[in-house]
Amino acid sequence: MHEILDKHTKCVIIFNCANGCTMNKGRKMSITIKDIAKMADVSVSTVSRCLNNNPRISLATREKVHKIADELGFVANNSAKSLSTKKTGLVGLIYQESFDQEGSHTYVDNLCTHIRRELEKLHIDTIQIEAINKENNESNVIRLVKENKIDGFIFLHNQVTREDIRTLKRYHIPTVLVHFEPQFEYLNNYFVTDNFYGGYLAGQLLAQNGCTKPCIIRCDPDAKEKEFEERTNGFIKGFSPNGTAIKPQALFKVRSDVYQIYQIIIDNFDIIQKCDCIFSQSDVIAVGVIQALQKKGIDVPNDIQVVGYDDSYYSRILPPFITTIHQPKEEIAQKATLRIKDLITNTATDISIHEKIKPYLIRRDSTK
């Protein structure tokens, strides 16, 4: 015979367990994993693994242990746990200053949100911070490591310094990179969008729609990241079945700012009006393009078709709503967070994972 512990008062009404442990009525108790182990008839180490959702323990046993823990109102002592395991329960989410700006970095903001939510599901908290401290120009990565504030990092940029890498290696800090491919060998776990395939989908669609005179508007003229080059090359490959080469004068490199894009289209309208489609390498660019075309009396999509990239909220704020390439931020976030958890808990079986995840096309009003 037993009755369940009141979860709010931690006061046991009546409790008798089959293997002999007894708790008296009205007495406040501190439930431990030893108590759970006795009730579940398993070892203390098995209870610990179950509570940490170790996949090596059968699902039936994990569910049994979790049920008993919930009924007893068990709450893990995370402070004691961190002292014994030297774990903080925190992951550093590192981005760069430019991600605060308008433009294609809207996607990165959304990706950050998805990563935080996925980490919360795993009971891991985040410290979201820029790579460099603006006040003293020092590395926040190195500071967080030396102050023992994090268990691992998820990087949303590839501008990690050699000193950062030396520190990460010296302290054996697990890392996962998303959005960009790594420049250093130590960052050997990453999940990124297949941007070549995304560009290919855009080029293929416009070619299938009968377009023959394309224009490409590429993001960030000073950017060294490969993503925009891959989108461009993918678009050309997807468009090539029509046998139409991309003319140099129909390729612009711009910053992702709606007003600047608008002005560039207006200033170069003599070139733009000769095109019948535009591949805008972010949704922000596509918004500026469409606003400028409408100002010049050009109908989208009947006169010129427009494809964006990211599937951000910019693609849905004004009609015509923008056909775009959906970056798989949900899948990237899920894979990255599960990977960092496995690396932190030493349950990862692979040394490294390199994965390019395919985006997909969303057709809306800016194309036929």
C-alpha positions in Angstrom: 0.0 0.0 0.0 1.2 3.5 -0.8 0.0 7.0 -1.5 1.8 9.6 -3.6 3.9 12.4 -2.3 2.3 15.8 -2.4 4.4 17.6 -5.0 3.9 21.1 -3.5 4.5 20.4 0.2 6.9 17.5 -0.3 4.9 15.9 2.5 4.3 12.2 2.3 0.8 11.0 3.3 1.4 7.3 3.6 4.1 5.3 1.8 5.2 1.7 1.9 7.3 0.2 -0.9 7.6 -3.4 -1.7 11.3 -3.7 -0.8 10.9 -2.4 2.7 11.3 1.4 2.7 8.6 3.3 4.7 7.9 7.0 4.9 5.7 8.3 7.7 2.6 10.4 7.4 3.1 14.2 7.5 6.9 14.0 7.4 8.8 16.2 4.9 11.2 14.0 2.9 14.0 14.7 0.4 13.6 12.2 -2.4 16.8 10.9 -3.8 17.6 8.6 -6.8 18.3 5.9 -4.3 14.6 6.0 -3.3 13.6 5.8 -7.0 16.0 2.9 -7.6 14.4 0.9 -4.7 10.9 1.4 -6.1 11.9 0.7 -9.7 14.1 -2.3 -8.6 17.1 -1.1 -10.6 20.5 0.3 -9.7 21.2 3.9 -8.8 23.3 4.3 -12.0 20.4 3.0 -14.1 18.1 5.6 -12.5 20.7 8.3 -13.3 20.9 7.2 -16.9 17.2 7.1 -17.2 16.7 10.6 -15.8 19.3 11.8 -18.4 17.4 9.9 -21.2 20.4 7.8 -22.0 19.4 5.9 -25.2 21.3 2.8 -24.0 18.6 2.2 -21.4 15.4 0.6 -22.8 12.5 2.9 -23.4 10.3 0.8 -21.0 12.8 1.2 -18.1 13.2 4.9 -18.8 9.4 5.4 -18.8 9.1 3.4 -15.6 11.7 5.5 -13.8 10.3 8.8 -15.0 6.8 7.8 -13.9 8.0 7.0 -10.4 10.1 10.2 -10.2 7.1 12.3 -11.3 4.8 10.7 -8.8 7.3 11.3 -6.0 7.8 14.9 -7.1 11.6 14.3 -7.6 13.6 17.4 -8.5 17.2 17.0 -9.5 19.8 18.9 -7.5 21.5 20.6 -10.4 23.9 22.6 -8.2 25.2 19.4 -6.7 25.2 17.7 -10.1 27.3 20.5 -11.6 29.9 20.2 -8.7 30.3 16.5 -9.2 30.3 16.5 -13.0 31.9 19.9 -13.5 29.1 20.7 -15.9 27.2 24.0 -16.0 24.2 23.0 -18.0 24.8 25.9 -20.3 25.7 26.1 -24.0 27.2 29.2 -25.6 25.3 30.4 -28.7 27.9 32.6 -30.5 27.0 34.9 -33.3 28.8 37.9 -34.9 27.9 41.6 -34.8 26.6 41.8 -38.3 23.8 39.5 -37.4 22.1 42.3 -35.6 21.6 44.1 -38.9 18.7 44.0 -41.3 18.8 41.6 -44.2 19.7 38.0 -44.9 20.7 37.8 -41.2 17.0 37.7 -40.4 17.3 34.0 -41.1 20.1 33.7 -38.5 17.8 35.3 -35.9 15.2 32.7 -36.7 17.8 29.9 -36.5 18.9 31.2 -33.0 15.3 31.0 -31.8 14.9 27.5 -33.0 18.2 26.4 -31.4 17.2 27.9 -28.1 13.9 26.1 -28.1 15.4 22.8 -29.0 18.0 23.2 -26.2 15.2 23.9 -23.8 13.6 20.6 -24.7 16.9 19.0 -23.6 16.9 21.0 -20.4 19.9 22.9 -21.5 20.1 26.7 -21.1 21.9 29.1 -23.5 24.2 32.1 -23.2 23.7 34.0 -26.5 26.5 36.4 -27.1 28.6 38.0 -29.8 32.0 36.5 -30.6 33.9 39.7 -29.8 33.4 42.0 -26.8 32.7 45.5 -28.3 34.2 47.3 -25.3 37.7 45.7 -25.2 37.8 43.8 -28.5 38.5 40.6 -26.7 37.1 37.1 -27.4 34.0 36.2 -25.5 34.6 32.6 -26.5 37.9 32.5 -24.6 36.4 34.3 -21.6 33.5 31.9 -21.3 35.8 28.9 -21.5 38.3 30.2 -18.9 35.6 31.3 -16.5 34.1 27.8 -16.8 30.7 29.1 -17.7 29.7 26.8 -20.5 29.8 23.1 -21.4 30.0 23.6 -25.2 29.4 26.0 -28.1 27.1 26.3 -31.0 28.7 28.7 -33.5 26.5 30.6 -36.0 29.5 32.1 -37.7 32.9 31.0 -39.1 35.0 33.9 -37.9 36.6 31.9 -35.1 40.3 32.9 -34.5 43.2 30.6 -34.2 43.5 31.6 -30.5 39.9 30.6 -30.0 40.7 27.2 -31.5 43.7 26.8 -29.3 41.6 27.5 -26.2 38.8 25.2 -27.3 41.3 22.4 -27.9 43.2 23.0 -24.6 40.0 22.8 -22.5 38.4 20.0 -24.7 35.2 22.1 -25.3 32.7 20.4 -27.6 31.6 22.6 -30.6 29.0 22.5 -33.3 28.9 24.9 -36.2 25.7 25.8 -38.1 25.0 28.1 -41.1 28.6 28.2 -42.2 31.2 25.6 -43.1 34.3 25.6 -40.8 37.6 27.2 -41.7 39.5 25.2 -39.0 39.7 21.4 -38.6 38.7 21.4 -34.9 35.2 22.6 -35.8 34.5 19.2 -37.3 30.8 19.0 -36.5 28.5 21.1 -38.6 25.1 21.3 -40.1 24.4 23.8 -43.0 22.0 24.5 -45.8 22.9 23.1 -49.2 23.0 26.5 -50.8 24.0 25.2 -54.2 20.8 23.1 -54.3 18.8 26.1 -53.2 20.1 28.2 -56.0 19.5 25.3 -58.4 15.8 25.1 -57.4 15.4 28.9 -58.1 17.1 28.6 -61.5 15.2 25.5 -62.5 11.8 27.1 -61.6 12.4 30.2 -63.6 13.7 28.3 -66.6 10.7 26.0 -66.5 8.5 29.1 -66.4 9.9 30.2 -69.7 12.4 32.9 -68.6 15.4 33.5 -70.8 17.0 36.7 -69.5 17.8 36.4 -65.9 19.3 38.8 -63.4 21.0 37.8 -60.2 21.2 40.1 -57.2 23.8 38.7 -54.8 24.1 39.6 -51.1 27.0 41.4 -49.3 29.6 42.5 -51.8 32.4 42.2 -49.2 31.3 38.9 -47.7 33.8 36.0 -47.9 31.3 33.3 -47.0 30.8 30.6 -49.6 27.0 30.6 -49.3 26.3 33.4 -51.8 28.7 32.0 -54.3 27.1 28.6 -54.0 23.6 30.1 -54.5 24.9 31.9 -57.6 26.5 28.8 -59.1 23.5 26.6 -58.2 21.2 29.1 -60.0 23.3 29.1 -63.1 23.3 25.3 -63.2 19.5 25.1 -62.7 18.9 27.7 -65.3 21.3 26.2 -67.9 18.8 23.8 -69.5 17.6 26.8 -71.5 21.1 27.4 -72.8 21.2 31.0 -71.6 24.4 32.4 -70.2 24.3 34.9 -67.3 25.5 38.2 -68.6 28.0 40.0 -66.3 25.9 43.2 -66.4 23.0 41.3 -65.0 24.7 40.3 -61.8 24.7 42.8 -58.9 26.4 42.5 -55.5 24.6 44.5 -52.9 24.0 44.8 -49.1 20.8 43.5 -47.7 19.1 46.8 -47.1 15.6 47.5 -48.5 16.2 51.1 -49.3 19.6 50.5 -50.9 18.2 47.6 -53.0 15.3 49.9 -54.1 17.7 52.6 -55.2 20.0 50.2 -57.1 17.1 48.9 -59.1 15.9 52.5 -59.9 19.5 53.6 -60.8 20.1 50.5 -63.1 16.6 50.2 -64.5 17.9 50.4 -68.1 19.6 47.0 -67.4 16.8 45.5 -65.2 14.0 46.2 -67.7 15.7 43.9 -70.2 15.4 41.0 -67.9 12.4 38.7 -67.4 13.3 37.3 -64.0 15.4 38.2 -60.9 17.0 35.8 -58.4 17.2 37.8 -55.2 19.6 36.0 -52.7 17.5 37.0 -49.7 13.9 37.9 -49.1 14.9 41.4 -48.0 16.5 41.9 -51.4 13.3 40.6 -53.1 11.2 43.2 -51.2 13.3 46.1 -52.4 13.3 44.7 -55.9 9.6 44.4 -56.1 8.9 47.8 -54.6 11.3 49.4 -57.2 9.7 47.5 -60.1 6.2 48.5 -59.1 7.4 52.1 -58.8 8.6 51.8 -62.5 5.3 50.3 -63.6 6.6 46.8 -63.9 4.1 44.0 -63.1 5.3 41.1 -60.9 5.1 38.3 -62.1 3.6 39.0 -65.5 6.5 41.3 -66.7 9.3 40.1 -64.4 9.3 37.1 -62.1 11.1 37.3 -58.7 12.5 34.5 -56.5 13.8 35.2 -53.0 15.7 33.2 -50.5 15.3 32.2 -46.7 11.5 32.1 -46.4 11.7 34.8 -43.7 8.7 37.0 -42.7 9.8 39.5 -45.3 8.5 37.1 -48.0 5.0 37.4 -46.6 4.6 41.1 -45.5 3.5 42.7 -48.7 1.8 41.5 -51.9 2.8 40.0 -54.2 4.0 37.5 -51.7 7.4 36.2 -52.6 8.3 32.8 -54.1 11.3 31.8 -52.0 13.7 29.0 -51.0 13.0 27.7 -47.5 16.2 27.2 -45.5 15.7 24.1 -43.2 16.3 26.0 -40.0 14.1 23.6 -38.0 16.0 20.5 -39.0 19.4 22.2 -38.6 18.5 23.4 -35.1 17.3 19.9 -34.0 20.3 18.1 -35.4 22.8 20.7 -34.0 21.3 20.6 -30.4 21.2 16.8 -30.3 24.8 16.7 -31.4 26.1 19.2 -28.9 24.2 17.2 -26.1 25.8 14.0 -27.2 29.3 15.6 -27.3 28.8 17.1 -23.9 27.6 13.9 -22.3 30.2 11.8 -24.1 27.5 9.7 -25.8 28.5 10.6 -29.3 29.6 7.6 -31.3 31.0 9.5 -34.4 34.1 11.6 -34.3 32.6 14.2 -36.6 29.4 14.9 -38.6 29.3 17.0 -41.7 25.9 17.4 -43.1 24.4 19.6 -45.8 20.6 19.7 -45.5 18.6 20.4 -48.6 16.2 23.4 -48.7 13.0 23.4 -50.6 11.0 25.8 -52.9 7.9 27.6 -51.7 5.9 29.0 -54.6 3.9 32.2 -54.0 2.7 35.2 -56.1 6.0 36.6 -57.4 6.4 33.8 -60.0 4.0 32.3 -62.5 
